[in-house]
Every structure is written in structure tokens, then in C-alpha cells.
Amino acid sequence: MKLIIAAVITLFGLLMLTVSFIVPPTGQIDPSVIAAFGEILTFAGTVIGIDYKYKH
């Protein structure tokens, strides 16, 4: 279930990046969209259990 949720979240982020190419100004991705996509990927990673800290 966690993997499905992470995949859906990631697909939403990719959709957001794709839509940002279509809306004016055409062909440019706003830095806020890139930051939001990074946060979406971070959240998807935490959903599936990836941790920021390196474990020995």
C-alpha cells in the first residue's frame, strides 16, 4: 500500500512539472514548481521508509 501511495504522489509531481510547461510563460519551469516537486519526492521517500540519516 505504501508503494502505491508513493507512486501516486510521484506521478502527481511529474504531472505538476508537465503542466508547468504548458501554462504561460510557455516552456519555463518556475523555481517554486521545482521546489514543490523536490518536497513531493521527499514525502514519497518517507512514505516508503527512506530515512535522511545514514545508518551504520
Secondary structure, DSSP 4 states (H G I P E B T S, - for coil): -HHHHHHHHHHHHHHHHHHHHHSSSTT---HHHHHHHHHHHHHHHHHHT--SSPP-
